[in-house]
Structure formats: structure tokens, C-alpha cells
Amino acid sequence: MTVAVVLLSIALVIVVALLAAAGAGTIARLDGATYPAALTRAAVTFAAVITLATAVTAALADLFA
């Protein structure tokens, strides 16, 4: 794999994680959560998406190696 493909994949995962975090924070805020609570939910969502992407990458690396 070239370096460009790896960097673009990383950028895509980060963008998807940021979008998911923004959505979670917005939904939390609309549900009546305070700003710190909404930010915490957004951070947890961001971390969960990054963790899931890492787990999938590790599983696929073991499968294709």
C-alpha cells in the first residue's frame, strides 16, 4: 500500500469520527444535557469510533497477512 492511501484512510476515519462525535454531542444537547455532559458524550463517541476502526484494522491485518 502506498503512503498516500494510508494517509487518506486515516483522514477518512478521523472525519467520520468527528462527524459521529458532533452528532452525538448535538443529540445530547437537544436532549437537555449540559454543555460539559454533551462534550463528554461527544468525546466518548469519538474515542469509540477510533477504537472500532483500530480493532477492524487489526483484524483485517491478521486476515490478510
Secondary structure as UniProt FT lines:
FT   HELIX           3..30
FT   TURN            31..32
FT   HELIX           35..64
//
